[in-house]
Amino acid sequence: MASGIDAEVTVTNHTALCRLAFPANTTSPLFLAELTDLPKTRISASIRTDDSTGRISGSGTFRPSFGAGSYKLYFCADFSGASIRDTGLWIDGSSTLGAWTRFESLPENGEISARVGVSFISVGQACGNAEKGNPKLRFRHDS
C-alpha cells in the first residue's frame, strides 16, 4: 500500500474489527469516518465524537439504491492501542460530513485497533453490537 499502512479487517453481520499497522515513523495517526455514500442516496446524517474515549458514533438516513423505502443506519466506532490526542467534526458543503480521532503516538507494536458496530435500531444498539462482537478485546470505552 502506498501509505505504508497495513490493514486487516474481519466482519460479522453487525460488526467489523480492524487492525491497522502503521510505519514506525508515523506521528499522531488519524482515523477518519466520513458519512458520504457512493450513489449519493444520503438524505440526512448526524455524527459525534467523545473527547475522552475517541468514540465516533452517529447515523444516516438513505434512499434505496435498490428496493423500496428509505432506511436509517446507526453506527459506533471504538479504538484500542493508543492514547487519544483529540477528536473533531468537519463538514464540506452540503455533501460531506465526518468525524476524526487522532492519537498521541503509536504504541511499541505500531498497531491500533478499531471496532465498529451497526444497527437499524439505535446508536446504543450499534455500540452494544460492537462490544458483544469483540468480547475478548479491551477498548477504551469498555467498563
DSSP file with accessible surface (Angstrom, degrees, kcal/mol):
  #  RESIDUE AA STRUCTURE BP1 BP2  ACC     N-H-->O    O-->H-N    N-H-->O    O-->H-N    TCO  KAPPA ALPHA  PHI   PSI    X-CA   Y-CA   Z-CA
    1    1 A M    >         0   0  164      0, 0.0     3,-1.3     0, 0.0     5,-0.0   0.000 360.0 360.0 360.0 139.4    0.0    0.0    0.0
    2    2 A A  T 3   +     0   0  115      1,-0.3     0, 0.0     2,-0.1     0, 0.0   0.823 360.0  53.5 -60.7 -32.5    1.4    3.5   -0.9
    3    3 A S  T 3  S-     0   0   70      2,-0.2    -1,-0.3     1,-0.1     3,-0.1   0.687 105.5-126.9 -76.3 -18.5    0.7    4.8    2.6
    4    4 A G    <   +     0   0   36     -3,-1.3     2,-0.5     1,-0.3    -2,-0.1   0.452  67.6 130.9  83.0   0.4    2.7    2.0    4.2
    5    5 A I        -     0   0   47     17,-0.1     2,-0.5    18,-0.0    -1,-0.3  -0.762  46.8-152.3 -89.8 125.6   -0.3    1.2    6.5
    6    6 A D  E     -A   21   0A 108     15,-2.5    15,-3.1    -2,-0.5     2,-0.4  -0.867  13.6-165.8 -96.1 131.2   -1.3   -2.4    6.6
    7    7 A A  E     -A   20   0A  57     -2,-0.5     2,-0.4    13,-0.2    13,-0.2  -0.967  11.9-173.3-122.2 134.0   -5.0   -3.1    7.4
    8    8 A E  E     -A   19   0A 108     11,-2.2    11,-2.7    -2,-0.4     2,-0.4  -0.995  12.8-178.0-121.8 131.0   -6.6   -6.3    8.4
    9    9 A V  E     +A   18   0A  91     -2,-0.4     2,-0.3     9,-0.2     9,-0.2  -0.991  10.6 178.7-133.9 137.2  -10.4   -6.3    8.6
   10   10 A T  E     -A   17   0A  96      7,-2.2     7,-2.7    -2,-0.4     2,-0.3  -0.976  13.6-165.3-133.2 149.3  -12.9   -9.0    9.6
   11   11 A V  E     -A   16   0A  97     -2,-0.3     5,-0.2     5,-0.2     2,-0.2  -0.920  16.3-171.3-135.0 158.3  -16.7   -8.7    9.8
   12   12 A T        -     0   0   85      3,-2.6     3,-0.1    -2,-0.3   121,-0.0  -0.659  56.8 -78.2-125.1-170.2  -19.9  -10.2   11.1
   13   13 A N  S    S+     0   0  152     -2,-0.2     3,-0.0     1,-0.2    -2,-0.0   0.832 128.8  16.4 -61.4 -32.6  -23.5   -9.2   10.3
   14   14 A H  S    S+     0   0   93    115,-0.1   104,-2.2   103,-0.0     2,-0.3   0.327 122.0  50.4-125.5   4.7  -23.4   -6.3   12.8
   15   15 A T  E     - B   0 117A  12    102,-0.2    -3,-2.6    -3,-0.1     2,-0.3  -0.963  49.3-162.1-142.8 161.0  -19.7   -5.6   13.5
   16   16 A A  E     -AB  11 116A  20    100,-2.3   100,-2.7    -2,-0.3     2,-0.4  -0.988   7.6-158.8-138.4 145.9  -16.3   -5.1   12.0
   17   17 A L  E     -AB  10 115A  38     -7,-2.7    -7,-2.2    -2,-0.3     2,-0.4  -0.997  12.7-171.4-126.2 125.7  -12.9   -5.4   13.6
   18   18 A C  E     -AB   9 114A  23     96,-3.3    96,-2.5    -2,-0.4     2,-0.5  -0.957  11.7-164.4-120.4 136.7   -9.9   -3.6   12.0
   19   19 A R  E     -AB   8 113A  97    -11,-2.7   -11,-2.2    -2,-0.4     2,-0.5  -0.989  11.4-165.9-118.6 121.2   -6.2   -3.8   12.9
   20   20 A L  E     -AB   7 112A  30     92,-2.9    92,-2.3    -2,-0.5     2,-0.6  -0.938   4.3-163.6-111.8 121.7   -4.1   -1.0   11.4
   21   21 A A  E     -AB   6 111A  26    -15,-3.1   -15,-2.5    -2,-0.5    90,-0.2  -0.934  14.2-160.0-107.6 117.7   -0.3   -1.4   11.4
   22   22 A F        -     0   0   28     88,-2.9   -17,-0.1    -2,-0.6   -18,-0.1  -0.654  25.5 -96.9 -98.1 152.7    1.5    1.9   10.9
   23   23 A P    >   -     0   0   38      0, 0.0     3,-2.0     0, 0.0    -1,-0.1  -0.293  40.0-111.1 -61.2 151.2    5.0    2.6    9.7
   24   24 A A  T 3  S+     0   0  106      1,-0.3    82,-0.1    85,-0.0    86,-0.1   0.781 114.7  58.0 -58.9 -28.8    7.5    3.2   12.5
   25   25 A N  T 3  S+     0   0  134      2,-0.1    -1,-0.3     0, 0.0     2,-0.2   0.390  77.7 124.0 -87.4   9.1    7.9    6.9   11.6
   26   26 A T    <   -     0   0   36     -3,-2.0    80,-0.5    84,-0.0     2,-0.4  -0.468  41.8-166.7 -71.9 132.2    4.2    7.7   11.9
   27   27 A T        -     0   0  119     -2,-0.2    78,-0.2     1,-0.2    77,-0.1  -0.967  64.8  -4.6-119.0 138.2    3.4   10.5   14.3
   28   28 A S  S    S-     0   0   27     76,-0.6    -1,-0.2    -2,-0.4    76,-0.1   0.932  80.3-143.8  48.6  65.2   -0.2   11.2   15.5
   29   29 A P        -     0   0    4      0, 0.0    74,-2.8     0, 0.0     2,-0.4  -0.217  13.4-147.3 -55.5 148.9   -2.1    8.6   13.5
   30   30 A L  E     -F  102   0B  88     72,-0.2     2,-0.5    70,-0.0    72,-0.2  -0.973  10.4-159.5-128.2 131.3   -5.6    9.8   12.4
   31   31 A F  E     -F  101   0B  43     70,-2.9    70,-2.1    -2,-0.4     2,-0.4  -0.957  13.5-162.5-110.6 125.7   -8.8    7.8   11.9
   32   32 A L  E     -F  100   0B 102     -2,-0.5     2,-0.5    68,-0.2    68,-0.2  -0.904  10.5-168.2-110.0 137.7  -11.5    9.4    9.6
   33   33 A A  E     -F   99   0B  20     66,-2.9    66,-2.3    -2,-0.4     2,-0.5  -0.973  13.6-171.4-122.2 112.4  -15.1    8.5    9.5
   34   34 A E  E     -F   98   0B 108     -2,-0.5     2,-1.0    64,-0.2    64,-0.3  -0.905  19.0-151.2-110.9 131.4  -16.9   10.0    6.5
   35   35 A L        +     0   0   24     62,-3.6     2,-0.4    -2,-0.5    62,-0.1  -0.490  56.6 116.8 -99.2  62.8  -20.7    9.9    6.0
   36   36 A T        -     0   0   47     -2,-1.0     2,-0.4    60,-0.1    -2,-0.1  -0.996  48.3-155.1-126.0 133.9  -20.7   10.0    2.2
   37   37 A D    >   -     0   0   29     -2,-0.4     3,-1.4     1,-0.1     5,-0.2  -0.851  20.8-124.4-112.4 149.4  -22.1    7.2    0.1
   38   38 A L  T 3  S+     0   0  171     -2,-0.4    -1,-0.1     1,-0.3     0, 0.0   0.893 109.0  47.0 -60.5 -45.5  -21.1    6.5   -3.5
   39   39 A P  T 3  S-     0   0   80      0, 0.0    -1,-0.3     0, 0.0    -3,-0.0   0.480 107.1-125.6 -79.2   5.2  -24.6    6.5   -5.1
   40   40 A K    <   +     0   0  137     -3,-1.4    -2,-0.1     1,-0.1    -4,-0.0   0.921  64.5 139.1  54.3  50.9  -25.3    9.8   -3.2
   41   41 A T        +     0   0   15     22,-0.1    22,-2.8    21,-0.0     2,-0.2   0.416  24.3 124.5-101.1  -0.8  -28.5    8.5   -1.6
   42   42 A R  E     +C   62   0A  47     20,-0.2    20,-0.3     1,-0.2     3,-0.1  -0.437  32.3 178.7 -67.7 128.2  -28.0   10.0    1.9
   43   43 A I  E     -     0   0A  84     18,-3.5     2,-0.3     1,-0.4    19,-0.2   0.838  67.1 -11.2 -92.0 -45.7  -30.9   12.2    2.9
   44   44 A S  E     -C   61   0A  58     17,-1.2    17,-2.7     2,-0.0    -1,-0.4  -0.965  62.0-173.4-151.4 164.1  -29.6   13.2    6.4
   45   45 A A  E     -C   60   0A  31     -2,-0.3     2,-0.3    15,-0.2    15,-0.2  -0.990   8.5-165.2-158.8 155.1  -26.8   12.4    8.8
   46   46 A S  E     +C   59   0A  62     13,-2.6    13,-2.3    -2,-0.3     2,-0.3  -0.987  12.1 175.9-141.7 147.9  -25.5   13.0   12.3
   47   47 A I  E     +C   58   0A  18     -2,-0.3     2,-0.3    11,-0.2    11,-0.2  -0.992   0.6 174.7-150.6 147.5  -22.2   12.3   13.8
   48   48 A R  E     -C   57   0A 157      9,-2.5     9,-2.3    -2,-0.3     2,-0.3  -0.977  15.3-144.3-149.8 163.2  -20.4   13.0   17.1
   49   49 A T  E     -C   56   0A  34     -2,-0.3     2,-0.6     7,-0.2     7,-0.2  -0.919  14.2-133.8-127.6 155.6  -17.2   12.1   19.0
   50   50 A D     >  -     0   0   55      5,-1.9     4,-3.0    -2,-0.3     3,-0.3  -0.953  14.8-155.4-107.7 113.2  -16.4   11.5   22.6
   51   51 A D  T  4 S+     0   0  119     -2,-0.6    -1,-0.1     1,-0.2    33,-0.0   0.808  90.0  49.1 -60.6 -31.3  -13.3   13.5   23.5
   52   52 A S  T  4 S+     0   0   77      1,-0.1    32,-0.2    -3,-0.1    -1,-0.2   0.835 127.0  20.8 -81.6 -31.3  -12.3   11.2   26.4
   53   53 A T  T  4 S-     0   0   18     -3,-0.3    26,-0.4     2,-0.1    -2,-0.2   0.591  93.8-125.4-111.1 -17.3  -12.5    7.9   24.6
   54   54 A G     <  +     0   0    0     -4,-3.0    -3,-0.1     1,-0.3    23,-0.0   0.438  51.6 161.1  83.4  -1.0  -12.3    8.8   20.9
   55   55 A R        -     0   0   27     -5,-0.3    -5,-1.9    -6,-0.1     2,-0.5  -0.277  25.0-158.3 -57.7 134.4  -15.6    7.0   20.2
   56   56 A I  E     +CD  49  77A   0     21,-2.1    21,-2.9    -7,-0.2     2,-0.3  -0.972  22.4 159.6-113.5 129.7  -17.3    8.1   16.9
   57   57 A S  E     +CD  48  76A   4     -9,-2.3    -9,-2.5    -2,-0.5     2,-0.3  -0.962   6.7 110.0-146.1 163.3  -21.0    7.4   16.6
   58   58 A G  E     -CD  47  75A   3     17,-1.9    17,-2.5    -2,-0.3     2,-0.3  -0.991  41.6-105.3 165.5-158.9  -23.9    8.6   14.6
   59   59 A S  E     -CD  46  74A   7    -13,-2.3   -13,-2.6    -2,-0.3     2,-0.3  -0.973  11.1-154.6-157.0 164.9  -26.5    7.8   11.9
   60   60 A G  E     -CD  45  73A   2     13,-2.1    13,-2.8    -2,-0.3     2,-0.5  -0.992  11.3-144.3-146.1 143.1  -27.5    8.3    8.4
   61   61 A T  E     -CD  44  72A  28    -17,-2.7   -18,-3.5    -2,-0.3   -17,-1.2  -0.946  26.9-170.7-107.5 131.5  -30.8    8.1    6.5
   62   62 A F  E     -CD  42  71A  24      9,-3.0     9,-2.2    -2,-0.5   -20,-0.2  -0.942  24.0-130.3-128.2 141.7  -30.6    6.8    3.0
   63   63 A R        -     0   0  120    -22,-2.8     7,-0.2    -2,-0.4     2,-0.1  -0.564  51.4 -89.7 -75.5 154.8  -32.8    6.5    0.0
   64   64 A P        -     0   0   44      0, 0.0     3,-0.2     0, 0.0    -1,-0.1  -0.405  27.2-164.0 -70.6 137.0  -32.8    3.0   -1.5
   65   65 A S  S    S+     0   0   74      1,-0.4     2,-0.3    -2,-0.1     3,-0.0   0.573  89.6   4.3 -89.7 -14.7  -30.2    2.3   -4.2
   66   66 A F  S    S+     0   0  176      2,-0.0    -1,-0.4    -3,-0.0     2,-0.1  -0.942 120.9  25.4-156.1 154.8  -32.2   -0.8   -5.0
   67   67 A G  S    S-     0   0   68     -2,-0.3     2,-0.3    -3,-0.2     0, 0.0  -0.400  92.5 -61.7  84.7-163.8  -35.5   -1.9   -3.5
   68   68 A A  S    S+     0   0  100     -2,-0.1    -3,-0.1    -5,-0.1    -2,-0.0  -0.914  84.3  28.0-125.7 148.6  -38.2    0.4   -1.9
   69   69 A G  S    S-     0   0   50     -2,-0.3     2,-0.1    -5,-0.1    -7,-0.0   0.340  73.2 -91.5  87.7 145.1  -38.2    2.7    1.0
   70   70 A S        -     0   0   71     -7,-0.2     2,-0.3    -6,-0.1    -7,-0.2  -0.469  39.2-161.6 -83.3 162.0  -35.6    4.8    2.9
   71   71 A Y  E     -D   62   0A  99     -9,-2.2    -9,-3.0    -2,-0.1     2,-0.4  -0.977  13.9-136.1-144.5 156.9  -33.8    3.4    5.9
   72   72 A K  E     -D   61   0A  85     -2,-0.3     2,-0.4   -11,-0.2   -11,-0.2  -0.960  18.0-165.0-115.7 131.0  -31.7    4.8    8.8
   73   73 A L  E     -D   60   0A  50    -13,-2.8   -13,-2.1    -2,-0.4     2,-0.3  -0.963   2.9-158.1-118.7 133.1  -28.5    3.1    9.8
   74   74 A Y  E     -DE  59 119A  47     45,-3.2    45,-1.9    -2,-0.4     2,-0.3  -0.824  13.0-175.1-107.6 149.2  -26.7    3.8   13.2
   75   75 A F  E     -DE  58 118A  28    -17,-2.5   -17,-1.9    -2,-0.3     2,-0.3  -0.948  14.0-169.8-143.3 163.2  -23.0    3.2   13.8
   76   76 A a  E     -DE  57 117A   0     41,-1.8    41,-2.6    -2,-0.3     2,-0.4  -0.961   5.7-168.0-154.9 130.7  -20.4    3.2   16.6
   77   77 A A  E     -DE  56 116A   5    -21,-2.9   -21,-2.1    -2,-0.3     2,-0.3  -0.992   5.1-177.3-128.4 131.3  -16.6    3.0   16.4
   78   78 A D  E     - E   0 115A   2     37,-2.3    37,-2.2    -2,-0.4     2,-0.3  -0.866  12.2-145.1-120.7 161.7  -14.2    2.5   19.3
   79   79 A F  E     - E   0 114A   3    -26,-0.4    61,-1.4    -2,-0.3     2,-0.3  -0.908  12.2-175.4-131.4 153.7  -10.4    2.3   19.3
   80   80 A S  E     + E   0 113A  35     33,-2.3    33,-3.0    -2,-0.3    59,-0.1  -0.995  56.9  48.0-145.1 145.5   -7.6    0.5   21.2
   81   81 A G  S    S+     0   0   40     -2,-0.3     2,-0.3    31,-0.2    30,-0.1   0.157  98.4  49.2 117.4 -20.1   -3.9    0.6   21.2
   82   82 A A  S    S-     0   0   15     31,-0.1     2,-0.2    24,-0.1    -1,-0.1  -0.993  81.6-100.0-149.5 155.5   -3.0    4.3   21.6
   83   83 A S        -     0   0   73     -2,-0.3    21,-2.9    22,-0.2     2,-0.3  -0.501  42.7-110.9 -76.2 143.9   -3.9    7.3   23.7
   84   84 A I  E     -G  103   0B  23     19,-0.2    19,-0.3   -32,-0.2     3,-0.1  -0.582  30.5-178.7 -77.4 129.6   -6.4    9.8   22.2
   85   85 A R  E     -     0   0B 111     17,-3.0     2,-0.3     1,-0.4    18,-0.2   0.873  62.8 -39.5 -89.7 -53.7   -4.9   13.2   21.3
   86   86 A D  E     -G  102   0B  49     16,-1.5    16,-3.0     2,-0.0    -1,-0.4  -0.979  48.6-145.7-165.1 170.7   -8.1   14.9   20.1
   87   87 A T  E     +G  101   0B  17     -2,-0.3     2,-0.3    14,-0.2    14,-0.2  -0.906  21.6 160.4-138.2 165.4  -11.3   14.5   18.1
   88   88 A G  E     -G  100   0B  13     12,-2.0    12,-2.5    -2,-0.3     2,-0.3  -0.990  27.9-118.2-173.4 177.0  -13.4   16.6   15.9
   89   89 A L  E     -G   99   0B  93     -2,-0.3     2,-0.3    10,-0.2    10,-0.3  -0.885  20.7-169.9-125.2 155.9  -16.0   17.0   13.2
   90   90 A W  E     -G   98   0B  70      8,-2.4     8,-2.3    -2,-0.3     2,-0.3  -0.987   7.9-167.7-144.2 155.5  -16.0   18.5    9.7
   91   91 A I  E     -G   97   0B 121     -2,-0.3     2,-0.5     6,-0.2     6,-0.2  -0.990   3.7-165.7-139.9 135.9  -18.5   19.4    7.0
   92   92 A D  E >>  -G   96   0B 108      4,-2.6     4,-1.5    -2,-0.3     3,-0.8  -0.914  63.5 -52.2-124.1  99.8  -17.6   20.3    3.4
   93   93 A G  T 34 S-     0   0   61     -2,-0.5    -1,-0.1     1,-0.2     0, 0.0  -0.371  98.4 -49.0  66.6-145.2  -20.5   22.0    1.7
   94   94 A S  T 34 S+     0   0  114     -3,-0.1    -1,-0.2     1,-0.1     3,-0.1   0.510 132.4  53.0-102.9  -3.3  -23.8   20.0    1.9
   95   95 A S  T <4 S+     0   0   58     -3,-0.8     2,-0.6     1,-0.1    -2,-0.2   0.769  93.3  63.3-107.3 -28.1  -22.5   16.6    0.9
   96   96 A T  E  <  + G   0  92B  24     -4,-1.5    -4,-2.6   -60,-0.1     2,-0.4  -0.886  51.7 162.6-110.1 124.3  -19.5   15.6    3.1
   97   97 A L  E     + G   0  91B  31     -2,-0.6   -62,-3.6    -6,-0.2     2,-0.3  -0.995  14.9 144.8-134.1 137.7  -19.8   15.2    6.8
   98   98 A G  E     -FG  34  90B   0     -8,-2.3    -8,-2.4    -2,-0.4     2,-0.3  -0.974  32.7-137.0-162.6 176.3  -17.4   13.4    9.0
   99   99 A A  E     -FG  33  89B   0    -66,-2.3   -66,-2.9    -2,-0.3     2,-0.3  -0.939  15.8-157.0-138.6 159.8  -15.5   12.9   12.3
  100  100 A W  E     -FG  32  88B  61    -12,-2.5   -12,-2.0    -2,-0.3     2,-0.4  -0.980  10.0-160.3-141.2 151.6  -11.9   12.2   13.2
  101  101 A T  E     -FG  31  87B   0    -70,-2.1   -70,-2.9    -2,-0.3     2,-0.4  -0.997  14.9-163.9-127.7 125.1  -10.0   10.7   16.1
  102  102 A R  E     -FG  30  86B  71    -16,-3.0   -17,-3.0    -2,-0.4   -16,-1.5  -0.907   9.8-141.9-112.0 142.1   -6.3   11.5   16.3
  103  103 A F  E     - G   0  84B   3    -74,-2.8   -19,-0.2    -2,-0.4     3,-0.1  -0.705  15.2-126.7-104.6 152.1   -3.9    9.5   18.5
  104  104 A E  S    S-     0   0   98    -21,-2.9   -76,-0.6    -2,-0.3     2,-0.3   0.952  79.2 -40.9 -59.3 -56.3   -0.9   10.8   20.6
  105  105 A S  S    S-     0   0   71    -22,-0.3   -22,-0.2   -78,-0.2    -1,-0.2  -0.955  71.2 -75.0-162.4 174.2    1.6    8.4   19.1
  106  106 A L        -     0   0   31    -80,-0.5   -24,-0.1    -2,-0.3     6,-0.1  -0.553  43.2-119.1 -80.4 147.9    2.0    4.8   18.1
  107  107 A P    >   -     0   0   39      0, 0.0     3,-1.9     0, 0.0    -1,-0.1  -0.296  41.8 -92.5 -72.5 171.2    2.3    2.0   20.7
  108  108 A E  T 3  S+     0   0  208      1,-0.3    -2,-0.1     2,-0.1   -84,-0.0   0.857 128.1  51.8 -56.2 -35.8    5.5    0.0   20.5
  109  109 A N  T 3  S-     0   0  108      2,-0.1    -1,-0.3   -28,-0.1     3,-0.1   0.557 106.8-128.0 -81.6  -5.7    4.0   -2.6   18.3
  110  110 A G    <   +     0   0   10     -3,-1.9   -88,-2.9     1,-0.2     2,-0.4   0.619  65.6 125.2  75.0  13.6    2.8    0.1   15.8
  111  111 A E  E     -B   21   0A  53    -90,-0.2     2,-0.4   -30,-0.1   -90,-0.2  -0.864  37.4-176.8-116.4 141.0   -0.8   -1.1   15.8
  112  112 A I  E     -B   20   0A   2    -92,-2.3   -92,-2.9    -2,-0.4     2,-0.3  -0.993  16.1-151.1-126.8 135.4   -4.2    0.5   16.6
  113  113 A S  E     -BE  19  80A  30    -33,-3.0   -33,-2.3    -2,-0.4     2,-0.4  -0.836   8.6-168.6-107.6 147.7   -7.4   -1.5   16.5
  114  114 A A  E     -BE  18  79A   1    -96,-2.5   -96,-3.3    -2,-0.3     2,-0.4  -0.995   3.2-164.3-131.6 137.8  -10.9   -0.2   15.7
  115  115 A R  E     -BE  17  78A   1    -37,-2.2   -37,-2.3    -2,-0.4     2,-0.4  -0.977   8.1-166.9-120.6 140.1  -14.2   -2.0   16.2
  116  116 A V  E     -BE  16  77A  37   -100,-2.7  -100,-2.3    -2,-0.4     2,-0.3  -0.990   3.1-168.9-129.7 133.3  -17.3   -0.8   14.5
  117  117 A G  E     -BE  15  76A   0    -41,-2.6   -41,-1.8    -2,-0.4     2,-0.3  -0.911   4.2-164.4-118.5 149.0  -20.9   -1.8   15.2
  118  118 A V  E     + E   0  75A  45   -104,-2.2     2,-0.3    -2,-0.3   -43,-0.2  -0.925   9.7 171.9-129.2 158.2  -24.0   -1.1   13.1
  119  119 A S  E     - E   0  74A   3    -45,-1.9   -45,-3.2    -2,-0.3     7,-0.1  -0.979  35.7-146.1-159.4 151.1  -27.7   -1.2   13.9
  120  120 A F  S    S+     0   0  134     -2,-0.3   -48,-0.2   -47,-0.2     3,-0.1   0.359 100.6  54.0 -95.1   2.4  -31.1   -0.3   12.3
  121  121 A I  S    S-     0   0  113      1,-0.3     2,-0.3   -47,-0.1     3,-0.1   0.868 114.2 -36.5-102.8 -54.2  -32.4    0.4   15.8
  122  122 A S     >  -     0   0   41      1,-0.1     4,-2.0   -48,-0.1    -1,-0.3  -0.991  47.2-102.8-166.2 165.1  -30.2    2.9   17.7
  123  123 A V  H  > S+     0   0   30     -2,-0.3     4,-2.8     2,-0.2     5,-0.2   0.908 120.4  57.2 -63.5 -41.6  -26.6    4.2   18.3
  124  124 A G  H  > S+     0   0   53      1,-0.2     4,-2.5     2,-0.2    -1,-0.2   0.906 107.7  46.1 -56.3 -42.8  -26.8    2.4   21.7
  125  125 A Q  H  > S+     0   0   80      2,-0.2     4,-2.8     1,-0.2    -1,-0.2   0.896 110.4  53.5 -69.5 -36.6  -27.5   -0.9   20.0
  126  126 A A  H  X S+     0   0    0     -4,-2.0     4,-2.1     2,-0.2   -50,-0.2   0.934 111.4  45.9 -61.6 -44.2  -24.7   -0.3   17.4
  127  127 A a  H  X S+     0   0    8     -4,-2.8     4,-2.4     1,-0.2    -2,-0.2   0.915 112.6  50.8 -64.6 -41.5  -22.3    0.2   20.3
  128  128 A G  H  X S+     0   0   18     -4,-2.5     4,-3.0    -5,-0.2     5,-0.3   0.895 108.3  52.3 -62.2 -39.5  -23.6   -2.9   22.1
  129  129 A N  H  X S+     0   0   23     -4,-2.8     4,-2.4     2,-0.2    -1,-0.2   0.918 109.8  48.9 -62.6 -41.9  -23.2   -4.9   18.9
  130  130 A A  H  X S+     0   0    0     -4,-2.1     4,-0.7     2,-0.2    -2,-0.2   0.927 114.1  45.9 -63.0 -43.2  -19.5   -3.7   18.6
  131  131 A E  H >< S+     0   0   69     -4,-2.4     3,-0.6     1,-0.2    -2,-0.2   0.923 116.7  43.4 -67.7 -44.0  -18.9   -4.6   22.3
  132  132 A K  H 3< S+     0   0  152     -4,-3.0    -1,-0.2     1,-0.2    -2,-0.2   0.834 109.2  58.5 -70.2 -31.5  -20.6   -8.0   22.0
  133  133 A G  H 3< S+     0   0   33     -4,-2.4    -1,-0.2    -5,-0.3    -2,-0.2   0.677 117.0  32.2 -73.1 -15.9  -19.0   -8.8   18.7
  134  134 A N  S X< S+     0   0   17     -4,-0.7     3,-1.1    -3,-0.6    -1,-0.3  -0.428  71.4 154.6-136.3  60.4  -15.5   -8.5   20.2
  135  135 A P  T 3   +     0   0   97      0, 0.0    -1,-0.1     0, 0.0    -2,-0.1   0.740  70.0  53.8 -69.7 -22.6  -15.8   -9.6   23.8
  136  136 A K  T 3  S+     0   0  195      2,-0.1     2,-0.4     0, 0.0    -2,-0.0   0.594  94.3  81.8 -89.4  -8.6  -12.2  -10.7   24.3
  137  137 A L  S <  S-     0   0   70     -3,-1.1     2,-0.5    -6,-0.2    -3,-0.1  -0.758  72.8-138.5 -98.7 142.2  -10.7   -7.4   23.3
  138  138 A R        -     0   0  154     -2,-0.4     2,-0.3     4,-0.0    -2,-0.1  -0.876  22.9-178.2-103.2 125.8  -10.5   -4.4   25.6
  139  139 A F    >   -     0   0   11     -2,-0.5     3,-1.9   -59,-0.1   -59,-0.2  -0.814  41.1-105.3-117.8 161.6  -11.3   -1.0   24.2
  140  140 A R  T 3  S+     0   0  115    -61,-1.4   -60,-0.1    -2,-0.3   -86,-0.1   0.776 118.6  52.4 -57.4 -29.4  -11.2    2.4   25.9
  141  141 A H  T 3  S+     0   0   63    -62,-0.2    -1,-0.3   -88,-0.1     2,-0.1   0.558  85.2 106.5 -89.0  -7.1  -15.0    2.6   26.2
  142  142 A D    <         0   0   34     -3,-1.9    -4,-0.0     1,-0.1     0, 0.0  -0.438 360.0 360.0 -71.8 147.1  -15.4   -0.8   27.9
  143  143 A S              0   0  148     -2,-0.1    -1,-0.1     0, 0.0    -4,-0.1  -0.344 360.0 360.0 -87.0 360.0  -16.2   -0.8   31.5
